[in-house]
Protein backbone atom coordinates (compact mmCIF):
# COMPACT_ATOMS: atom_id res chain seq x y z
CA UNK A 1 0.00 0.00 0.00
CA UNK A 2 1.02 3.55 -0.66
CA UNK A 3 0.90 5.82 2.38
CA UNK A 4 0.46 9.50 1.58
CA UNK A 5 -0.73 12.83 2.92
CA UNK A 6 0.77 15.68 4.88
CA UNK A 7 0.69 13.88 8.22
CA UNK A 8 0.24 10.17 7.45
CA UNK A 9 2.72 7.84 9.12
CA UNK A 10 3.46 4.33 10.29
CA UNK A 11 2.69 3.26 13.85
CA UNK A 12 3.52 0.32 16.13
CA UNK A 13 0.85 0.87 18.79
CA UNK A 14 -1.96 -0.15 19.31
CA UNK A 15 -0.92 -2.35 16.34
CA UNK A 16 1.55 -2.24 13.48
CA UNK A 17 -0.24 -0.12 10.89
CA UNK A 18 -0.77 3.44 9.71
CA UNK A 19 -2.02 6.65 11.29
CA UNK A 20 -3.99 9.37 9.56
CA UNK A 21 -3.33 12.54 11.54
CA UNK A 22 -5.11 14.98 9.24
CA UNK A 23 -7.64 15.35 6.47
CA UNK A 24 -6.63 13.82 3.15
CA UNK A 25 -4.09 11.44 4.72
CA UNK A 26 -4.56 8.07 3.02
CA UNK A 27 -3.30 4.64 2.10
CA UNK A 28 -3.97 3.18 -1.35
CA UNK A 29 -3.37 0.16 -3.53
CA UNK A 30 -4.61 -1.27 -6.82
CA UNK A 31 -6.98 -4.25 -6.75
CA UNK A 32 -8.55 -6.23 -9.57
CA UNK A 33 -12.27 -6.87 -9.02
CA UNK A 34 -13.94 -9.53 -11.16
CA UNK A 35 -17.28 -8.92 -9.43
CA UNK A 36 -19.01 -5.64 -8.59
CA UNK A 37 -20.10 -6.33 -4.99
CA UNK A 38 -17.95 -7.14 -1.96
CA UNK A 39 -17.89 -6.89 1.83
CA UNK A 40 -14.98 -4.97 3.35
CA UNK A 41 -13.66 -5.21 6.91
CA UNK A 42 -11.11 -2.82 8.40
CA UNK A 43 -9.35 -3.09 11.76
CA UNK A 44 -8.80 0.31 13.30
CA UNK A 45 -9.04 2.60 16.30
CA UNK A 46 -9.29 6.25 17.25
CA UNK A 47 -6.56 8.09 19.11
CA UNK A 48 -9.15 9.30 21.65
CA UNK A 49 -12.68 8.55 22.84
CA UNK A 50 -13.97 10.55 19.86
CA UNK A 51 -15.13 8.70 16.73
CA UNK A 52 -12.52 8.53 13.96
CA UNK A 53 -13.90 8.15 10.45
CA UNK A 54 -12.12 6.61 7.45
CA UNK A 55 -13.70 6.63 4.02
CA UNK A 56 -13.40 3.72 1.61
CA UNK A 57 -12.99 4.86 -1.97
CA UNK A 58 -12.89 2.54 -4.98
CA UNK A 59 -12.01 3.96 -8.38
CA UNK A 60 -12.33 7.50 -7.01
CA UNK A 61 -15.86 6.96 -5.70
CA UNK A 62 -16.61 6.95 -1.97
CA UNK A 63 -18.52 3.73 -1.26
CA UNK A 64 -18.69 3.82 2.55
CA UNK A 65 -17.23 5.06 5.81
CA UNK A 66 -15.68 3.07 8.66
CA UNK A 67 -16.16 4.57 12.16
CA UNK A 68 -13.92 3.75 15.12
CA UNK A 69 -14.86 4.96 18.60
CA UNK A 70 -12.24 4.75 21.31
CA UNK A 71 -8.65 3.59 21.50
CA UNK A 72 -9.34 -0.16 21.61
CA UNK A 73 -8.92 -1.67 18.12
CA UNK A 74 -12.10 -3.06 16.56
CA UNK A 75 -13.02 -4.54 13.20
CA UNK A 76 -15.72 -2.63 11.32
CA UNK A 77 -17.63 -4.03 8.33
CA UNK A 78 -19.19 -2.51 5.23
CA UNK A 79 -21.42 -5.17 3.69
CA UNK A 80 -22.52 -5.68 0.09
CA UNK A 81 -20.73 -2.65 -1.29
CA UNK A 82 -21.32 -2.09 -5.02
CA UNK A 83 -18.29 -0.78 -6.93
CA UNK A 84 -16.63 -0.72 -10.35
CA UNK A 85 -15.00 -3.87 -11.71
CA UNK A 86 -11.58 -4.39 -13.26
CA UNK A 87 -8.38 -2.84 -11.95
CA UNK A 88 -9.35 -0.17 -9.39
CA UNK A 89 -7.52 2.04 -6.91
CA UNK A 90 -8.70 1.24 -3.37
CA UNK A 91 -8.14 4.10 -0.95
CA UNK A 92 -8.64 4.53 2.80
CA UNK A 93 -8.79 8.26 3.47
CA UNK A 94 -9.38 10.57 6.43
CA UNK A 95 -11.69 13.39 5.36
CA UNK A 96 -13.68 14.44 8.43
CA UNK A 97 -10.91 15.12 10.96
CA UNK A 98 -11.90 18.13 13.07
CA UNK A 99 -8.76 18.03 15.23
CA UNK A 100 -10.24 15.89 18.02
CA UNK A 101 -9.03 12.48 16.78
CA UNK A 102 -6.50 10.62 14.66
CA UNK A 103 -7.41 7.41 12.83
CA UNK A 104 -5.29 4.28 13.19
CA UNK A 105 -5.75 1.54 10.57
CA UNK A 106 -4.31 -1.95 10.46
CA UNK A 107 -5.63 -4.28 7.78
CA UNK A 108 -8.38 -4.29 5.17
CA UNK A 109 -10.03 -7.57 4.17
CA UNK A 110 -12.03 -7.92 0.96
CA UNK A 111 -14.63 -10.68 1.17
CA UNK A 112 -16.90 -12.08 -1.54
C-alpha positions in Angstrom: 0.0 0.0 0.0 1.0 3.6 -0.7 0.9 5.8 2.4 0.5 9.5 1.6 -0.7 12.8 2.9 0.8 15.7 4.9 0.7 13.9 8.2 0.2 10.2 7.5 2.7 7.8 9.1 3.5 4.3 10.3 2.7 3.3 13.9 3.5 0.3 16.1 0.9 0.9 18.8 -2.0 -0.2 19.3 -0.9 -2.3 16.3 1.5 -2.2 13.5 -0.2 -0.1 10.9 -0.8 3.4 9.7 -2.0 6.7 11.3 -4.0 9.4 9.6 -3.3 12.5 11.5 -5.1 15.0 9.2 -7.6 15.3 6.5 -6.6 13.8 3.1 -4.1 11.4 4.7 -4.6 8.1 3.0 -3.3 4.6 2.1 -4.0 3.2 -1.3 -3.4 0.2 -3.5 -4.6 -1.3 -6.8 -7.0 -4.3 -6.7 -8.5 -6.2 -9.6 -12.3 -6.9 -9.0 -13.9 -9.5 -11.2 -17.3 -8.9 -9.4 -19.0 -5.6 -8.6 -20.1 -6.3 -5.0 -18.0 -7.1 -2.0 -17.9 -6.9 1.8 -15.0 -5.0 3.4 -13.7 -5.2 6.9 -11.1 -2.8 8.4 -9.4 -3.1 11.8 -8.8 0.3 13.3 -9.0 2.6 16.3 -9.3 6.2 17.3 -6.6 8.1 19.1 -9.2 9.3 21.6 -12.7 8.5 22.8 -14.0 10.5 19.9 -15.1 8.7 16.7 -12.5 8.5 14.0 -13.9 8.2 10.4 -12.1 6.6 7.5 -13.7 6.6 4.0 -13.4 3.7 1.6 -13.0 4.9 -2.0 -12.9 2.5 -5.0 -12.0 4.0 -8.4 -12.3 7.5 -7.0 -15.9 7.0 -5.7 -16.6 6.9 -2.0 -18.5 3.7 -1.3 -18.7 3.8 2.5 -17.2 5.1 5.8 -15.7 3.1 8.7 -16.2 4.6 12.2 -13.9 3.7 15.1 -14.9 5.0 18.6 -12.2 4.8 21.3 -8.7 3.6 21.5 -9.3 -0.2 21.6 -8.9 -1.7 18.1 -12.1 -3.1 16.6 -13.0 -4.5 13.2 -15.7 -2.6 11.3 -17.6 -4.0 8.3 -19.2 -2.5 5.2 -21.4 -5.2 3.7 -22.5 -5.7 0.1 -20.7 -2.6 -1.3 -21.3 -2.1 -5.0 -18.3 -0.8 -6.9 -16.6 -0.7 -10.3 -15.0 -3.9 -11.7 -11.6 -4.4 -13.3 -8.4 -2.8 -11.9 -9.4 -0.2 -9.4 -7.5 2.0 -6.9 -8.7 1.2 -3.4 -8.1 4.1 -0.9 -8.6 4.5 2.8 -8.8 8.3 3.5 -9.4 10.6 6.4 -11.7 13.4 5.4 -13.7 14.4 8.4 -10.9 15.1 11.0 -11.9 18.1 13.1 -8.8 18.0 15.2 -10.2 15.9 18.0 -9.0 12.5 16.8 -6.5 10.6 14.7 -7.4 7.4 12.8 -5.3 4.3 13.2 -5.8 1.5 10.6 -4.3 -2.0 10.5 -5.6 -4.3 7.8 -8.4 -4.3 5.2 -10.0 -7.6 4.2 -12.0 -7.9 1.0 -14.6 -10.7 1.2 -16.9 -12.1 -1.5 
